[in-house]
Amino acid sequence: MRLRSMVAALAAGVAVFGLAFSGAAYAADPIKIGLTGPFTGGSSSMGVSMRDGVKLAVDEVNKAGGVLGRPLQLIERDDEAKNEVGVQIAQELINKEGVVATLGYINTGVALASQRFYQEAEIPVINNVATGTLISKQFVPPDNKNNYIFRTSANDAIQSAMIAEEAVKRQGFKKPAILADSTNYGQLGRADLVKALATMGVKPVAEEKFNIGDTDMTAQLLRAKEAGADVVLTYAIGPELAQIANGMAKLGWKVPMIGSWTLSMANFIDTAGANGNGAMMPQTFIQLPDTPKRKAFIEAYQAAYKIDRMPSPVSAAQGYDSVLLLAAAIKQAGSTDGRKVRDALENLNTKVEGVVTVYDKPFSATDHEAITANIPVFGLVKDGRVVAAHPEDIAGDKAVRVKPKN
C-alpha cells in the first residue's frame, strides 16, 4: 500500500514537473520586437524617453498575459543617431535576432537609411518619433506592392504648417528667419517650412544652416538679425537649439523662437535655462494628467524611472502607444507573420486607447500616419517645463483629439 502511494506521488510529481516544464518552454518562446534609437549622445533624451515609454507598455501587456499567450521581448540597440549604425542594427535584428517588428527611429536620416531592410524582409516598422515627411512614403505603391512603414509621430508637413500658422497668422510676424541643422531632419524640415510659409505669401528673410555639435551660432544669428527677422523658426535638436537661444541672449536680440517639437527636449530646456522661456513648438503630448490614461501613464513613468519631468514627454508617449498598436495588430492577425501584421495594422478593428489619442482605424492601405493635423497643439517652455501655449486648445473635450474618419 505504501509502495503504491509512493508510486502515485511520484507520478503526480512527474506530471506537475511536466506541466511546469512545458509552461517554461512556452514562456521561453517570446515574440521578439526590435527597439532602436539613440540612447547616448545629443539625441538621447528623445531615445531614452521613447525606450522607457515602450518598456512601460511592454510590461503592461506582459502582465496582462502577453499577446497570443506569448510575452513580448524587446531586443534593444543604440543606433547613436548614426545612419551607418542604424543600417547595421537593422540587418542584425532581422537576420540574427529574428524580430517580427521594430519600434523606434528617432532621427529621420537613420530611419530613411535603415528601414529599407525591413521593407525588403516584409517586417513592419512603427516609427514612433522620427518626423521627416518622406519616412512613411518611402515605399508606397505603385513602386512597391505593399508598404511596411508606419508612424505614430506628427510628420514635418504637419508641424511646418503649424509653425507657419502660429508665426504668421496667429502672432502676425512677417519676416521669419529659419535656422536648421545640416542633417536630413533639419534640411527636410526647413524645406517643408519654406513651402508652408509660401502658402501664406511669406518668404524667409534668412535661411541659416549649422552642424551637429556647433556651439557658436553668432554668425548665423547676426545675418538673420541684420536681415530684419522678427521671429526665429527652427529645425534642429536640443543641444544646438540651446546654442541658438543662448546666442540670441548674448546678442541682446529679443525675438520669439518657434520651431519643431524638439524645442521640448530636456537638453534644450536645461541648457538654455531662462533663455529658453517662451520657446514654442507643436506637441502631440504635454506632461499633463488631463485624462485618466495620461495620469496613469505619467505616474507609472515617474515611479518606474524615479524622475519627475520626462526628458522628452512626446517621445515617451508615442513610444508607449506604438506598443499598444503593434500588440493589437498581432492579436488581430493571430500571427507574427509580417504580411499578416501589416494587413492588421492597416485594418485594425478595435479601438486602442493610447496616451496621445484614441486610435480608431489609425492606418489604412494608403495612409500609414496615425497622427493628423488636428491632434498636436502648441507647447511653450516656462521655467523648466513645457506647458500649453494656448490652454483653450486643450480645454474640456479638446483634451483628447482624434483622427477624423475617412
ZIWO-V968669 format. One line per field, one symbol per residue. ss: DSSP state (2 for helix, 1 for strand, 0 for the rest). phi: phi as a letter, one per 20 degrees, with the letter a starting at -180 (. if undefined). psi: psi as a letter, one per 40 degrees, with the letter a starting at -180 (. if undefined). A space follows every 10 residues. Layout:
ss->???
phi->???
psi->???
//
This chain:
ss->0222222222 2222222222 2222222000 1111111000 0002222222 2222222222 2220001001 0111111100 0022222222 2222222000 1111000222 2222222222 2001111000 0000222000 0000000011 1000022222 2222222222 0000011111 1002222222 2222222200 0000011111 0000000222 2222220000 1111100222 2222222222 2000011110 2222022222 2222220001 1110000000 0222222222 2222200000 0022222222 2222222222 2220000222 2222220000 0110000110 0001001010 0000001111 1100111100 2222022200 000000
phi->.fffffffff ffffffffff fffffffedf eecfccaeec nfeffffffg gffffgffff fffeomclmc fecedebeem mdgffgfffg ffffeeemfe acdpmddgff fffdffffgf elcfcdfdcg cggfgedfce fefcfcdddc bcdeffffff fffffffeee dnfccfdddc fefggffffg fffffffffd mddgebcdcb dgnfdcdgff fffffffnfd bddcbadggf ffffffffff emedcfccbf gffefffegf fflffegnfc bfcebdfcee cgffffffff ffffdlceef fbggfffffg ffffffffff fffmadfgff fgffgfcgdc fdedffaeec lfcbfdcddf ddfeefcedb fblncdcffc gffcflfegd ddffff
psi->dddddddddd dddddddddd dddddddegi hhhihhihei adeddddddd dddddddddd dddeeahfei ihhhhihhee fhdddddddd dddddddfie ihiahdhddd ddddeddddd efhihhhedh ehdddeedfi iedidihehi ieihiddddd dddddddddd eeiegiihhi ieiddddddd ddddddddee fhhieihiii iheheheddd ddddddefhe ihhigaiddd dddddddddd efhgiihhai eeeeideddd ddbdeehehi iihdhighfe iddddddddd ddddefidhh dgdddddddd dddddddddd dddfiehddd dddddefhei ihhaddihhh gdiidehfhd hidediihih hhfeihihdg ddeeibeedh hihii.
//
